Every structure is written in structure tokens, then in C-alpha cells.
């Protein structure tokens, strides 16, 4: 059985990663979780895992510090919001570099890479050549705009992390915003106007003054009388109206 540890100073992010790993790598046994670098080192010394998923910025010792100590004996995957650390991450013997919020598809790629490396039974330190070039080709440029990538949604006594890629549309609801996904609806305490300034405009289009839609969630756009339109969604049964002012986005259709 393959084994791993998870280190991140935010519990909800540790829970989220554990949940994603359970989906894409059910046979992996997560032996422990740490909220700082020193705890991560202690877990490594106690359990000797094959893989360590490390956040870079943690109290005490950083994930980078931990990786430099264990990278020769354990496969390291950084899970962080800071893509500027890519080069240093690989110098610290990281197998891969995941940007938050981690999507299941991206995590599945890392899992397959890990399985192949582990099955070869080669020391991690001998596998670094070529990884940096491959990774840098997939990372955003340093001067690229930083758009919203994930949402913290109230859930019971805690929060649930939802990637913006999962959202079908956002809709204004008084002082709140309705977040609609294939799994259902939630409310967040942030106005639609605030969200519109944080979302990637290439991926999220306004279709009404009170609604922003994920373009990838659209299955069909129909044009009616007076220039108004209607949107059908892939994972939702309801349709959304498109005001005349925003129909120009769909002229090709």
C-alpha cells in the first residue's frame, strides 16, 4: 500500500486535499496531517511515507525547508497558491507543483506521475532532470493577472472549498451572491460586483446585470424577439435570460 502525509496550515485545505485524493487515489493511505513544518518533519520521521504533499508557506519551517530535508527519501508534491516558487520547488526535489485550488483532473495527473516513479523503485533524487522544464511550460507567467480560483462556502460549522471551475453561474441575491453548481446552490457573503472584478473575464461572462455565467457550462444560446436571448446549461435544468446588451457576446451563434 502506498503511503503519504499532508501538511498545510489551514485545516479546510487539508480536508479538501484528503477528499480529492480519496477520489483519484483510493488505495493511498494518508498516515497523518500536519499544520506546520515541524509537525511535517515529525510525521515523516515517524511513518517514513513514500509521498509528502506540502504547502510552501507554513509556520516555523516552510514546506521548502521540509522538502530539502526529506526530498532525497520521499517524493514531494507542493500544493500552494504561489506559482513563483516553481524553480526553487524543483531544486528542493519536488516531483510536482499543484496550484490551489487543486482540481481532481490536475491531481489525477500528479497521481499517475507518482505511481510511475514509485513503481520504478528509483530514488527521488535521480528523477529531477526534465521535470522543471515540463512544469514551467504549464505555469502562468509571473506577470499574468491573478484571478479568483476558489471559494470558501459556509458549510455547517466550517467551510467547504469549491473551485470556481465547478460553478455554473453566479446570481445576485440581496447583499449575497447565489453560487450554483451541478451539486446545488449556496450563498456567499460577497456581492456580484466584487466577484465580477475577481473572475477571469475570458471564462465568466455577464449575461444580465444580476448574473454571471461560466462559459464552459453553457450548452446552447437561443435568440428571441427584440434581441433578447436565453441560455441553456449543461448540468442544470433551468434556463437563464440574456439581456439585449449582453447578446453581442454570442453573435457567432
C-alpha positions as CSV (number, residue, x, y, z in Angstrom):
1,X,0.0,0.0,0.0
2,X,1.3,3.5,-0.9
3,X,1.5,6.0,1.9
4,X,1.5,9.8,2.3
5,X,1.4,12.7,4.7
6,X,-0.3,16.1,4.1
7,X,1.0,19.4,5.5
8,X,-1.0,22.7,5.3
9,X,-1.6,25.3,8.0
10,X,-5.3,25.5,7.0
11,X,-7.4,22.6,8.1
12,X,-10.1,23.0,5.5
13,X,-7.4,22.8,2.8
14,X,-6.0,19.6,4.3
15,X,-9.5,18.2,4.4
16,X,-10.1,19.2,0.8
17,X,-6.9,17.6,-0.5
18,X,-7.6,14.4,1.5
19,X,-11.1,14.3,0.0
20,X,-9.7,14.8,-3.6
21,X,-7.0,12.1,-3.0
22,X,-9.7,9.7,-1.8
23,X,-11.4,10.1,-5.2
24,X,-8.4,9.9,-7.5
25,X,-6.2,7.5,-5.5
26,X,-8.4,5.4,-3.2
27,X,-5.7,2.9,-2.4
28,X,-3.4,5.6,-1.0
29,X,-3.1,5.6,2.8
30,X,-2.8,9.1,4.4
31,X,-0.8,8.4,7.6
32,X,-1.1,11.8,9.1
33,X,-1.6,15.6,8.7
34,X,0.5,18.5,9.9
35,X,-0.3,22.2,10.3
36,X,3.3,23.4,10.2
37,X,6.7,22.3,9.0
38,X,8.0,20.9,12.3
39,X,5.0,18.6,12.6
40,X,5.5,17.5,9.0
41,X,9.1,16.5,9.8
42,X,8.0,14.6,12.9
43,X,5.4,12.8,10.8
44,X,8.0,11.9,8.2
45,X,10.4,10.5,10.8
46,X,7.6,8.5,12.5
47,X,5.9,7.0,9.4
48,X,8.5,7.2,6.6
49,X,5.9,7.8,3.9
50,X,6.5,7.5,0.2
51,X,4.9,10.8,-0.7
52,X,4.6,14.2,1.1
53,X,2.0,16.8,0.0
54,X,3.4,20.1,1.3
55,X,2.1,23.6,1.4
56,X,5.0,26.1,0.9
57,X,4.1,28.8,3.4
58,X,3.7,27.3,6.9
59,X,4.6,28.5,10.4
60,X,8.0,27.5,11.7
61,X,9.6,25.6,8.9
62,X,8.3,26.2,5.4
63,X,7.4,23.5,3.1
64,X,10.5,24.3,1.2
65,X,12.6,23.7,4.3
66,X,10.9,20.4,4.9
67,X,11.4,19.3,1.3
68,X,15.1,20.0,1.5
69,X,15.4,17.6,4.5
70,X,13.2,14.8,3.2
71,X,13.4,15.2,-0.6
72,X,16.1,12.5,-1.0
73,X,14.0,9.9,0.7
74,X,10.4,10.8,-0.2
75,X,8.5,12.1,-3.2
76,X,7.5,15.7,-2.6
77,X,4.5,17.4,-4.2
78,X,4.0,21.1,-3.3
79,X,0.4,22.3,-3.0
80,X,0.3,26.1,-2.9
81,X,-1.1,29.3,-4.2
82,X,2.3,30.8,-5.1
83,X,3.4,29.8,-8.5
84,X,6.6,32.0,-8.3
85,X,8.2,29.2,-6.3
86,X,8.4,26.8,-9.2
87,X,12.1,26.8,-9.8
88,X,13.0,26.6,-6.1
89,X,10.4,23.9,-5.6
90,X,12.2,21.6,-8.1
91,X,15.6,22.5,-6.7
92,X,14.2,21.2,-3.4
93,X,13.4,17.8,-5.1
94,X,9.7,18.2,-5.7
95,X,8.0,15.8,-8.1
96,X,5.2,18.2,-9.0
97,X,3.7,21.6,-8.2
98,X,0.0,21.9,-7.7
99,X,-1.7,25.4,-7.6
100,X,-4.6,25.9,-5.2
101,X,-7.4,25.2,-5.6
102,X,-6.4,21.7,-6.7
103,X,-8.8,20.2,-9.3
104,X,-9.3,16.5,-9.5
105,X,-8.2,16.3,-13.1
106,X,-4.9,18.0,-12.3
107,X,-4.4,15.9,-9.1
108,X,-5.1,12.8,-11.2
109,X,-2.2,13.7,-13.5
110,X,0.1,14.0,-10.5
111,X,-1.1,10.7,-9.1
112,X,-0.3,8.9,-12.3
113,X,3.2,10.5,-12.3
114,X,3.8,9.4,-8.7
115,X,2.7,5.9,-9.5
116,X,5.1,5.6,-12.4
117,X,8.0,7.0,-10.4
118,X,7.3,4.8,-7.4
119,X,6.8,1.6,-9.5
120,X,10.3,2.1,-10.9
121,X,11.7,2.0,-7.4
122,X,14.3,4.7,-8.2
123,X,15.5,7.2,-5.6
124,X,13.6,10.6,-5.9
125,X,16.9,12.4,-6.2
126,X,17.6,10.7,-9.6
127,X,14.4,11.8,-11.2
128,X,14.7,15.6,-11.3
129,X,16.1,16.1,-14.8
130,X,13.5,17.3,-17.2
131,X,10.7,17.9,-14.6
132,X,11.4,21.6,-14.2
133,X,11.1,22.3,-17.9
134,X,7.9,20.4,-18.2
135,X,6.4,22.2,-15.2
136,X,7.4,25.7,-16.2
137,X,5.7,25.2,-19.5
138,X,2.4,24.8,-17.7
139,X,2.6,27.5,-15.2
140,X,1.2,31.0,-15.7
141,X,3.6,33.8,-16.4
142,X,4.8,35.9,-13.5
143,X,3.0,39.0,-14.9
144,X,-0.2,37.1,-15.6
145,X,-3.3,38.5,-13.9
146,X,-4.2,36.6,-10.7
147,X,-7.9,35.7,-10.9
148,X,-10.1,34.1,-8.2
149,X,-9.5,30.3,-8.2
150,X,-11.6,29.0,-5.3
151,X,-14.4,30.0,-3.0
152,X,-14.9,29.4,0.7
153,X,-18.6,28.5,1.2
154,X,-20.1,28.2,4.7
155,X,-20.9,24.5,5.5
156,X,-22.2,23.6,8.9
157,X,-19.7,24.8,11.5
158,X,-16.9,25.1,8.9
159,X,-16.3,26.0,5.3
160,X,-16.4,24.0,2.1
161,X,-13.9,24.8,-0.7
162,X,-15.3,25.0,-4.2
163,X,-13.2,25.6,-7.3
164,X,-14.7,28.4,-9.5
165,X,-14.4,26.0,-12.4
166,X,-17.2,24.0,-10.8
167,X,-19.6,27.0,-10.7
168,X,-22.3,27.1,-13.4
169,X,-23.3,30.7,-12.7
170,X,-23.4,33.4,-10.0
171,X,-26.5,35.4,-9.3
172,X,-27.1,38.5,-7.2
173,X,-29.3,37.8,-4.1
174,X,-29.8,40.9,-2.0
175,X,-26.4,41.5,-0.2
176,X,-25.3,38.0,-1.0
177,X,-24.4,36.0,-4.2
178,X,-26.0,32.7,-5.1
179,X,-23.4,30.2,-6.3
180,X,-24.9,27.5,-8.5
181,X,-23.0,24.2,-9.2
182,X,-24.1,20.9,-10.6
183,X,-24.4,19.7,-6.9
184,X,-26.8,22.5,-5.8
185,X,-26.8,26.1,-4.6
186,X,-25.0,28.0,-1.9
187,X,-24.8,31.6,-0.7
188,X,-21.7,33.6,-0.1
189,X,-21.3,37.0,1.6
190,X,-19.8,38.8,-1.4
191,X,-21.5,41.0,-3.9
192,X,-21.8,40.1,-7.6
193,X,-20.0,43.4,-8.3
194,X,-17.0,42.3,-6.2
195,X,-16.9,38.9,-7.8
196,X,-17.0,40.4,-11.3
197,X,-13.7,42.1,-10.6
198,X,-12.1,38.9,-9.4
199,X,-13.2,36.4,-12.0
200,X,-11.4,35.7,-15.3
201,X,-13.4,37.6,-18.0
202,X,-12.4,35.0,-20.6
203,X,-14.2,32.3,-18.6
204,X,-17.0,34.1,-16.9
205,X,-19.4,36.3,-18.9
206,X,-22.2,38.6,-17.6
207,X,-25.5,37.8,-19.3
208,X,-27.6,40.1,-17.2
209,X,-26.9,42.8,-14.7
210,X,-27.6,40.3,-11.9
211,X,-26.0,37.2,-13.4
212,X,-22.5,36.0,-14.5
213,X,-22.2,32.6,-16.3
214,X,-19.3,30.2,-16.6
215,X,-18.9,29.9,-20.4
216,X,-17.9,26.3,-20.2
217,X,-21.3,25.5,-18.6
218,X,-23.3,26.8,-21.5
219,X,-24.8,24.2,-23.8
220,X,-27.0,26.4,-26.0
221,X,-27.9,30.1,-26.6
222,X,-31.2,30.9,-28.3
223,X,-32.1,34.3,-29.6
224,X,-35.7,35.5,-29.2
225,X,-37.6,38.6,-30.2
226,X,-36.3,42.1,-29.5
227,X,-32.7,40.9,-29.4
228,X,-33.1,39.1,-26.1
229,X,-31.8,35.6,-25.6
230,X,-31.9,32.5,-23.4
231,X,-29.1,30.3,-22.2
232,X,-29.4,26.5,-21.6
233,X,-26.8,25.0,-19.2
234,X,-25.1,21.6,-19.4
235,X,-25.7,20.5,-15.8
236,X,-28.8,22.5,-14.9
237,X,-32.4,22.1,-16.0
238,X,-33.3,25.8,-15.7
239,X,-32.6,28.4,-18.4
240,X,-31.2,31.9,-17.9
241,X,-32.3,35.1,-19.7
242,X,-29.7,37.1,-21.6
243,X,-30.4,40.8,-21.8
244,X,-30.1,42.5,-25.1
245,X,-27.0,44.4,-24.1
246,X,-25.1,41.2,-23.5
247,X,-26.3,39.2,-26.5
248,X,-23.4,40.7,-28.6
249,X,-21.1,38.2,-26.8
250,X,-22.9,35.4,-28.7
251,X,-23.1,36.9,-32.2
252,X,-21.2,34.0,-33.7
253,X,-24.0,31.7,-32.5
